Amino acid sequence: MANLHMDVDATHALVAEIRSTSQQFQQQFASLSTRVDSTIGTTWIAPGAIVFQDEFRQCSIRVREVIEQMESLALRLQQETAEWMAMAQID
């Protein structure tokens, strides 16, 4: 039989770290998005600026997907940890 182990303190800390990183990433990217939007049409007026802005918006979609995936993984780890703790109490 396999020997299973989980350090629940470590997994709780990892959940918190994933969530914190996700929030920081989201805040930093929001700030960057604001800077891009404020640059296009004021500091940079050219057809290339519009192309850049469109490409950046596509990148934004992918970044939001990554942030959502990070949040989903944090939730999954939190649930796995809770299940582990519940099973440990049964033993």
RAFEN-V906894 format. One line per field, one symbol per residue. phi: phi as a letter, one per 20 degrees, with the letter a starting at -180 (. if undefined). psi: psi as a letter, one per 20 degrees, with the letter a starting at -180 (. if undefined). A space follows every 10 residues. Layout:
# RAFEN-V906894
phi: ???
psi: ???
This chain:
# RAFEN-V906894
phi: .fedbbefff ffffgfffff ffffffffff ffffffffff ncfccagfff fgfffffffg ffffffffff ffffffffff ffffffffff f
psi: qqoqqpnhgh hghgghgggg ggggggghhg gggggghhgp ifhooqhhgg gggghhhghh ghghggghgg hghggghggg gggghghhhh .
